[in-house]
């Protein structure tokens, strides 16, 4: 049995102590989960193990031998392999080329392709992965790409395998295929660290669980099957209090959006809810619950199979982004970089893209109106920029998110859909985004907020819908529930 042990690991960044004397160990033959809410320090610990960060104090031992990794490449040479959430495969190359990149079987100065494909095929068969090594990666499904990524990591015969959110892009049946592979890897003398936000998966695939909270080890569960949801959540969050929110948010009985029986394949089924004027409504659920897919369907980005959507009491017969925009709806997408912004354009252009029709004359853009609209959002949203003519890529993540929001506010919306509005931005910028949502509520604008950080929903929303496995399974008032209770009901438990 192999053991990876971290002893008194600390990591200080300017103004922040990310890890404070963390000690824990991970064994081979078991799937060892590492969990914690955002800011708990788990990502920092993983980056120290794989050489991306250097610790400020403490040490790492692998089978009793001190492990010092100056870089990820150095860590890989010493037996640490990492499969990141963002896949690193080259789509235009074959499976074999991706697995053995830089290590092809050579015949003199030429690649021996027959033996290279045979070597890759042997690796795949040894892991019981039924994928043709000659197949081009661009033709594979997401779960097949994930399998190839793991095979690539295992091809160097590592002692430690770090799996960072391996199921985040997989459907349920694809997740089960991946779990089958992980169970096969357990039979080898490899230490598996499993990092995931999908807490409900831990009981299915993990044997142990180390929990970080605020940079320290909150505790370790040595037997996941004997642990309860309540025990895990208490380790993650401790004793939590209900946060205060402004008392002057709009409350109204007027329904501005009604969804009935909305269904789209396996993404979500028979979803129904109402949104009131000025209300801030949250949709809570674990990753894969169907929250983002639901928002995209309501806004018309993705089609749905059946059901009805009514705005201001009238059914929308044909749902497209253009029509929903005309009806007063806006949406900030989950991926602001590729779906919310046009990277080659200026800040001014990105603030006005959704309102081009409103800002244009009969033939040409009214540049004065465009400049006025852009400057208004810069002022109202406190976007830190010297010149709106600068490229939007020059802004920080938080200010880019404000540009995405401002783009839709220039359309004077009645309903805003926010999909992961605080992703990838700092604490200060998050609070500013929340203030924007509350300001909209005071003005009678309704909002639906989806966030993977459930504590944010309690902080910013008035009412929260619970979504699980594609269905709305309940609703709670944000002021009546604590964060550990919300996580529990999202995983199928009850409020205790």
Phi and psi in degrees as a GROMACS rama.xvg file:
@    title "Ramachandran Plot"
@    xaxis  label "Phi"
@    yaxis  label "Psi"
@TYPE xy
-98.5184  150.825  UNK-2
-135.632  129.674  UNK-3
-105  122.715  UNK-4
-124.597  132.444  UNK-5
-107.32  132.1  UNK-6
-122.062  117.424  UNK-7
49.8903  43.0882  UNK-8
-74.4675  127.746  UNK-9
-126.696  150.488  UNK-10
-146.778  118.854  UNK-11
-110.144  130.556  UNK-12
-108.901  163.25  UNK-13
-52.6139  114.827  UNK-14
80.8736  -0.0196523  UNK-15
-141.608  134.244  UNK-16
-103.055  97.6921  UNK-17
-73.3422  -37.3791  UNK-18
-133.176  138.779  UNK-19
-133.042  90.7145  UNK-20
63.9938  46.0753  UNK-21
-81.4892  128.225  UNK-22
-130.062  127.317  UNK-23
-163.088  167.21  UNK-24
-138.115  153.573  UNK-25
-130.707  133.954  UNK-26
-109.956  153.594  UNK-27
-75.1866  162.886  UNK-28
78.6208  1.76809  UNK-29
-137.808  153.606  UNK-30
-96.1007  114.118  UNK-31
-101.291  110.595  UNK-32
-79.9434  146.089  UNK-33
-128.898  113.901  UNK-34
-131.504  166.858  UNK-35
163.441  152.359  UNK-36
-69.2242  170.249  UNK-37
-56.194  134.407  UNK-38
87.4768  3.38701  UNK-39
-76.882  -22.5406  UNK-40
109.017  -0.655301  UNK-41
-66.4195  -39.2644  UNK-42
-64.8896  -38.2638  UNK-43
-64.1869  -42.3254  UNK-44
-63.3363  -43.0761  UNK-45
-61.3249  -42.1737  UNK-46
-68.138  -27.802  UNK-47
-72.2978  -41.2345  UNK-48
-63.3518  -40.0515  UNK-49
-94.5836  12.2778  UNK-50
86.2298  0.262976  UNK-51
-73.1122  -29.7955  UNK-52
-124.106  152.911  UNK-53
-104.423  135.284  UNK-54
-69.746  150.625  UNK-55
-80.2262  -23.0055  UNK-56
-162.917  163.484  UNK-57
91.1372  -177.201  UNK-58
-150.402  164.068  UNK-59
-119.297  135.442  UNK-60
-121.251  133.892  UNK-61
-117.731  110.275  UNK-62
54.6475  41.2729  UNK-63
82.2805  -5.18912  UNK-64
-100.748  128.298  UNK-65
-56.8285  135.522  UNK-66
-116.77  116.765  UNK-67
-122.254  114.803  UNK-68
-116.33  115.331  UNK-69
-78.8571  -17.9386  UNK-70
-162.517  166.743  UNK-71
-58.1817  -36.5531  UNK-72
-65.6066  -39.4703  UNK-73
-65.1608  -40.6751  UNK-74
-62.1695  -41.1062  UNK-75
-63.2124  -38.8274  UNK-76
-65.3513  -25.9466  UNK-77
-96.4957  11.322  UNK-78
97.4051  18.1325  UNK-79
-108.657  114.588  UNK-80
-113.784  138.571  UNK-81
-124.833  131.638  UNK-82
-108.846  108.65  UNK-83
-81.9307  161.99  UNK-84
-59.9141  -41.8729  UNK-85
-86.9977  116.442  UNK-86
-65.6299  148.941  UNK-87
-113.887  18.3342  UNK-88
-74.1619  154.335  UNK-89
-98.4233  110.18  UNK-90
-58.753  -33.5089  UNK-91
-79.1266  -4.7122  UNK-92
-102.964  165.119  UNK-93
-77.5499  168.746  UNK-94
-58.2725  -46.1387  UNK-95
-62.082  -42.419  UNK-96
-62.6302  -38.7666  UNK-97
-68.5732  -42.2886  UNK-98
-66.4895  -42.0565  UNK-99
-108.344  22.9753  UNK-100
-55.1024  125.873  UNK-101
82.8189  -3.20506  UNK-102
-135.437  33.9635  UNK-103
-63.5097  151.36  UNK-104
-74.25  122.964  UNK-105
-105.005  152.232  UNK-106
-128.289  93.1967  UNK-107
71.6705  -125.881  UNK-108
-95.5148  2.19405  UNK-109
-109.471  153.027  UNK-110
-76.9291  130.477  UNK-111
-88.1963  91.3878  UNK-112
-65.6078  -34.8178  UNK-113
-61.5882  -45.9597  UNK-114
-73.7769  -30.9006  UNK-115
-64.716  -46.7778  UNK-116
-64.696  -37.3449  UNK-117
-64.9838  -41.0921  UNK-118
-65.5028  -42.2178  UNK-119
-65.6811  -40.1424  UNK-120
-62.1627  -36.9731  UNK-121
-65.9823  -40.0171  UNK-122
-62.374  -45.0574  UNK-123
-64.4375  -44.1383  UNK-124
-65.3832  -38.2274  UNK-125
-62.5889  -24.1697  UNK-126
-102.726  8.16491  UNK-127
58.0188  42.0671  UNK-128
-105.331  116.6  UNK-129
-93.2355  75.1888  UNK-130
-132.952  135.563  UNK-131
-69.931  121.814  UNK-132
-64.7664  -16.6923  UNK-133
-88.1111  -7.24092  UNK-134
-71.4399  141.181  UNK-135
-75.6197  136.675  UNK-136
-60.8139  -32.6641  UNK-137
-62.3963  -17.6921  UNK-138
-94.4106  -1.69101  UNK-139
-86.6339  155.731  UNK-140
-78.2985  170.717  UNK-141
-61.5818  -42.425  UNK-142
-68.0139  -33.2976  UNK-143
-66.6641  -39.3035  UNK-144
-62.2152  -39.9702  UNK-145
-62.9659  -39.6175  UNK-146
-62.9295  -43.9219  UNK-147
-64.3976  -38.6749  UNK-148
-60.8431  -41.8935  UNK-149
-69.6881  -40.1134  UNK-150
-61.4671  -39.3199  UNK-151
-61.4434  -43.8418  UNK-152
-65.367  -40.4786  UNK-153
-77.2844  -15.3607  UNK-154
-65.8002  -20.3244  UNK-155
-91.713  8.49237  UNK-156
53.9526  58.3478  UNK-157
-74.8718  160.437  UNK-158
-90.2949  -25.3432  UNK-159
-130.995  131.499  UNK-160
-121.223  116.765  UNK-161
-97.9699  119.834  UNK-162
-108.157  107.089  UNK-163
-96.9174  106.188  UNK-164
49.0504  55.7988  UNK-165
-68.5569  -18.5939  UNK-166
-106.758  7.60882  UNK-167
-62.0557  -27.4028  UNK-168
-109.738  12.622  UNK-169
-106.228  145.573  UNK-170
-76.1517  171.087  UNK-171
-60.1521  -46.4222  UNK-172
-68.5116  -30.8402  UNK-173
-70.4766  -35.7264  UNK-174
-60.6714  -39.4663  UNK-175
-64.7207  -36.4733  UNK-176
-64.1857  -43.5804  UNK-177
-62.7003  -41.5609  UNK-178
-61.0787  -34.6853  UNK-179
-61.2142  -40.8549  UNK-180
-65.9966  -43.528  UNK-181
-61.7226  -38.3714  UNK-182
-64.3317  -33.6587  UNK-183
-66.4977  -39.6802  UNK-184
-66.5683  -28.4423  UNK-185
-60.0645  -26.8422  UNK-186
-74.9628  -12.3296  UNK-187
-94.7077  166.745  UNK-188
-84.853  61.1333  UNK-189
-125.196  138.237  UNK-190
-88.2456  118.69  UNK-191
-106.278  120.123  UNK-192
-105.026  127.491  UNK-193
-118.078  110.4  UNK-194
-104.266  125.323  UNK-195
-154.891  146.732  UNK-196
-91.0933  -13.8521  UNK-197
-82.4642  82.9287  UNK-198
-60.46  -31.4541  UNK-199
-64.8887  -20.2036  UNK-200
-74.4234  -22.5461  UNK-201
-60.4085  -37.2031  UNK-202
-72.7762  -18.7782  UNK-203
-89.0947  -35.1068  UNK-204
-122.058  -18.6818  UNK-205
-101.087  151.52  UNK-206
-103.186  -38.0047  UNK-207
-129.792  168.16  UNK-208
-152.523  119.501  UNK-209
-98.037  132.248  UNK-210
-115.995  123.103  UNK-211
-101.447  141.943  UNK-212
-143.512  120.364  UNK-213
54.2242  40.6021  UNK-214
84.1352  2.19157  UNK-215
-124.562  161.387  UNK-216
-78.143  112.449  UNK-217
-76.9419  -26.223  UNK-218
161.237  171.44  UNK-219
-131.709  135.296  UNK-220
-99.9982  116.622  UNK-221
-84.8355  -16.2243  UNK-222
-142.384  99.4506  UNK-223
-60.9155  -34.4917  UNK-224
-66.8875  -24.2222  UNK-225
-93.0569  -5.79827  UNK-226
-89.6692  153.737  UNK-227
-105.482  160.695  UNK-228
-56.6694  -41.6832  UNK-229
-61.2233  -40.9281  UNK-230
-63.1034  -45.8839  UNK-231
-64.0185  -46.6538  UNK-232
-65.461  -34.3813  UNK-233
-66.0655  -38.4419  UNK-234
-64.5726  -37.9802  UNK-235
-72.296  -39.7152  UNK-236
-116.676  -17.1904  UNK-237
65.2116  -152.783  UNK-238
-86.1339  113.41  UNK-239
-110.431  148.781  UNK-240
-111.133  154.43  UNK-241
-73.7131  126.166  UNK-242
-76.3257  153.131  UNK-243
-86.565  146.591  UNK-244
-130.006  164.745  UNK-245
-54.2646  143.137  UNK-246
-89.9111  -6.23618  UNK-247
-103.516  21.2183  UNK-248
-70.32  152.032  UNK-249
-64.9379  135.274  UNK-250
-128.536  126.692  UNK-251
-149.541  148.547  UNK-252
-88.5659  -5.11607  UNK-253
-72.7897  122.332  UNK-254
-86.837  121.962  UNK-255
-102.559  -21.5932  UNK-256
-142.784  130.112  UNK-257
-130.86  128.705  UNK-258
-117.067  130.235  UNK-259
-132.545  127.038  UNK-260
60.3128  27.4219  UNK-261
-71.2281  129.471  UNK-262
-137.944  137.135  UNK-263
-143.64  99.3392  UNK-264
49.972  -129.496  UNK-265
-97.2384  1.26446  UNK-266
-71.6653  -46.1304  UNK-267
-157.337  153.671  UNK-268
-140.063  132.698  UNK-269
50.5523  48.2427  UNK-270
-87.435  131.669  UNK-271
-141.581  138.146  UNK-272
-166.348  166.911  UNK-273
-124.542  148.746  UNK-274
-122.884  129.813  UNK-275
-97.9506  159.725  UNK-276
-60.8221  127.134  UNK-277
79.1143  -3.36854  UNK-278
-75.0591  145.495  UNK-279
-107.665  104.141  UNK-280
-106.396  127.358  UNK-281
-100.463  152.451  UNK-282
-122.351  112.818  UNK-283
-104.679  147.23  UNK-284
174.476  160.304  UNK-285
-75.9115  165.935  UNK-286
-56.2117  133.96  UNK-287
92.3159  1.54842  UNK-288
-74.1783  -19.2828  UNK-289
104.192  12.8419  UNK-290
-65.9374  -52.933  UNK-291
-64.8128  -38.8757  UNK-292
-60.9037  -36.9979  UNK-293
-65.599  -46.6997  UNK-294
-60.3893  -42.6144  UNK-295
-63.3253  -35.7052  UNK-296
-71.6119  -40.9995  UNK-297
-62.5513  -35.9405  UNK-298
-84.4429  -9.71831  UNK-299
91.6137  8.42123  UNK-300
-69.7262  -45.1438  UNK-301
-114.052  143.684  UNK-302
-73.5984  157.715  UNK-303
-123.173  159.41  UNK-304
-83.7554  -39.1578  UNK-305
-157.535  167.906  UNK-306
112.028  175.561  UNK-307
-131.799  149.482  UNK-308
-126.526  123.784  UNK-309
-118.141  132.777  UNK-310
-116.54  125.262  UNK-311
52.8218  38.9825  UNK-312
84.4138  -5.61249  UNK-313
-110.81  131.304  UNK-314
-68.5959  136.83  UNK-315
-91.5459  108.663  UNK-316
-70.9423  -39.0257  UNK-317
-126.132  113.997  UNK-318
-99.4582  111.186  UNK-319
-135.683  159.408  UNK-320
-56.9083  -36.7844  UNK-321
-65.4207  -43.7776  UNK-322
-69.2011  -42.1425  UNK-323
-65.9357  -33.2407  UNK-324
-65.2949  -42.5115  UNK-325
-62.8609  -29.0934  UNK-326
-84.4937  1.04796  UNK-327
97.6988  24.6605  UNK-328
-112.105  142.294  UNK-329
-132.315  159.893  UNK-330
-146.087  129.338  UNK-331
-97.3071  116.427  UNK-332
-75.9021  164.739  UNK-333
-61.7522  -41.1385  UNK-334
-101.77  90.8342  UNK-335
-67.2454  -30.365  UNK-336
-65.7002  -44.6302  UNK-337
-102.397  -22.1885  UNK-338
-114.488  -22.6439  UNK-339
-98.5625  -21.2669  UNK-340
-129.97  155.728  UNK-341
-106.868  105.272  UNK-342
-59.6207  -33.0489  UNK-343
-83.5445  -4.52285  UNK-344
-93.8094  168.665  UNK-345
-79.4042  169.731  UNK-346
-60.7741  -42.4393  UNK-347
-57.821  -48.9444  UNK-348
-62.8029  -41.9564  UNK-349
-68.374  -25.2261  UNK-350
-79.1171  -12.5735  UNK-351
-121.001  -0.671526  UNK-352
-59.5115  -40.436  UNK-353
-75.3152  -15.3908  UNK-354
-115.849  25.2668  UNK-355
-58.8098  -40.5615  UNK-356
-62.743  -41.0565  UNK-357
-68.4329  -33.612  UNK-358
-94.1076  -6.37913  UNK-359
-98.3873  154.101  UNK-360
-87.6872  -156.653  UNK-361
-67.3462  -38.8839  UNK-362
-120.724  -31.9561  UNK-363
-129.536  160.865  UNK-364
-67.4939  141.668  UNK-365
-90.2645  96.803  UNK-366
-60.8097  -34.83  UNK-367
-64.2878  -41.7913  UNK-368
-67.9712  -36.3242  UNK-369
-65.4744  -45.3846  UNK-370
-63.3315  -40.8909  UNK-371
-63.2796  -43.0789  UNK-372
-63.9507  -41.8292  UNK-373
-65.7126  -45.7359  UNK-374
-65.4554  -33.7989  UNK-375
-61.8607  -43.2224  UNK-376
-71.6707  -36.0427  UNK-377
-58.8356  -41.9336  UNK-378
-72.6006  -49.7342  UNK-379
-66.4661  -37.4147  UNK-380
-96.3159  0.709316  UNK-381
54.8318  49.6879  UNK-382
-77.9342  123.168  UNK-383
-82.117  99.6754  UNK-384
-153.853  140.096  UNK-385
-83.9568  -31.617  UNK-386
-147.99  121.94  UNK-387
-69.1255  -7.31389  UNK-388
-82.3249  -8.53209  UNK-389
-68.0624  154.814  UNK-390
-64.3483  144.442  UNK-391
-64.5413  -23.0848  UNK-392
-68.2048  -12.9961  UNK-393
-78.4924  -10.2759  UNK-394
-88.0557  157.048  UNK-395
-69.9978  168.133  UNK-396
-59.4135  -41.8967  UNK-397
-64.459  -41.9013  UNK-398
-71.5855  -32.7916  UNK-399
-62.4337  -40.6363  UNK-400
-63.943  -37.6562  UNK-401
-64.2457  -35.5209  UNK-402
-63.9247  -41.795  UNK-403
-59.4087  -44.5991  UNK-404
-65.9483  -46.4073  UNK-405
-60.9579  -34.6097  UNK-406
-55.2875  -42.872  UNK-407
-81.5649  -29.8194  UNK-408
-65.9158  -26.0568  UNK-409
-68.7384  -11.2021  UNK-410
-90.5147  1.27493  UNK-411
53.8942  62.0059  UNK-412
-75.1181  157.974  UNK-413
-101.578  -23.2417  UNK-414
-136.011  131.214  UNK-415
-120.872  134.265  UNK-416
-107.839  120.452  UNK-417
-112.179  111.046  UNK-418
-102.346  110.546  UNK-419
51.3706  57.9905  UNK-420
-67.227  -18.7653  UNK-421
-107.199  9.72529  UNK-422
-66.0937  128.998  UNK-423
73.464  19.9518  UNK-424
-124.961  159.702  UNK-425
-78.916  174.01  UNK-426
-60.8329  -41.8059  UNK-427
-63.2032  -44.2221  UNK-428
-65.9821  -36.6091  UNK-429
-58.5064  -46.5914  UNK-430
-63.1661  -36.2553  UNK-431
-66.6312  -37.3974  UNK-432
-64.7895  -41.3831  UNK-433
-62.3091  -40.6642  UNK-434
-62.1424  -36.3854  UNK-435
-63.5938  -44.3439  UNK-436
-62.338  -42.3072  UNK-437
-66.2636  -37.8723  UNK-438
-63.7309  -38.6236  UNK-439
-63.1311  -40.5174  UNK-440
-60.2134  -44.006  UNK-441
-61.5972  -28.6563  UNK-442
-88.237  3.21986  UNK-443
88.4099  8.08284  UNK-444
-86.8973  130.084  UNK-445
-88.821  148.475  UNK-446
-135.755  143.618  UNK-447
-116.947  127.425  UNK-448
-119.692  126.478  UNK-449
-111.775  130.454  UNK-450
-148.42  138.654  UNK-451
-72.7948  -20.8997  UNK-452
-89.6976  93.4988  UNK-453
-61.4079  -29.7745  UNK-454
-62.4093  -28.6154  UNK-455
-67.3256  -35.1104  UNK-456
-64.7408  -39.2901  UNK-457
-64.6933  -37.0154  UNK-458
-72.052  -41.5456  UNK-459
-99.9929  -24.4974  UNK-460
-98.5914  161.608  UNK-461
-95.1738  -42.5031  UNK-462
-130.029  145.701  UNK-463
-129.947  126.454  UNK-464
-89.018  140.376  UNK-465
-98.9847  124.762  UNK-466
-119.742  130.255  UNK-467
-144.426  128.275  UNK-468
51.5064  41.8603  UNK-469
83.0153  6.51774  UNK-470
-128.745  149.971  UNK-471
-81.0428  116.913  UNK-472
-106.213  -3.523  UNK-473
170.335  178.92  UNK-474
-147.623  152.081  UNK-475
-139.386  157.084  UNK-476
-86.4187  133.489  UNK-477
-59.1237  -32.6497  UNK-478
-76.2767  -7.41233  UNK-479
-107.336  6.94242  UNK-480
-136.455  146.22  UNK-481
-98.5204  163.898  UNK-482
-62.922  -40.7269  UNK-483
-67.2784  -32.7102  UNK-484
-67.9256  -38.899  UNK-485
-66.2465  -43.6427  UNK-486
-60.1652  -40.2546  UNK-487
-61.5112  -47.4901  UNK-488
-70.0164  -29.5476  UNK-489
-68.0104  -24.8579  UNK-490
-93.1006  5.5773  UNK-491
97.8559  5.1229  UNK-492
-86.9428  -163.437  UNK-493
-123.572  164.313  UNK-494
-82.7716  118.28  UNK-495
